[in-house]
């Protein structure tokens, strides 16, 4: 797959929009701090999602793959569904 900067930014945008619940099996403070860092970086880049990037369902296959990897790596959550 070929990942371009828009796919990467869109995936990180959706990752930063996740709601983090306390009491789950991952470290709340570390993950939320990481998400805040990424959200600030996207803000500094003046990133705004395009029409096709506003919903997780309409992301490109490359952006979905990046997003899925982020969730698995940062939150330890895996899914049996394809991205």
ZIPETA-V773038 format. One line per field, one symbol per residue. psi: psi as a letter, one per 40 degrees, with the letter a starting at -180 (. if undefined). burial: + if it has 24 or more other ideal C-beta (glycine too) atoms within 12 Angstrom, else -. A space follows every 10 residues. Layout:
psi->???
burial->???
This chain:
psi->ihhidddddd dddddeeihh hieaeihddd dddddddddd ddddefhhii deediddeii dddddddddd ddddeehiie ii.
burial->-----+++++ ++++++-+-+ ---------- +--++--+-- -+------+- --+--+--++ --++-+++++ +--++----- --+
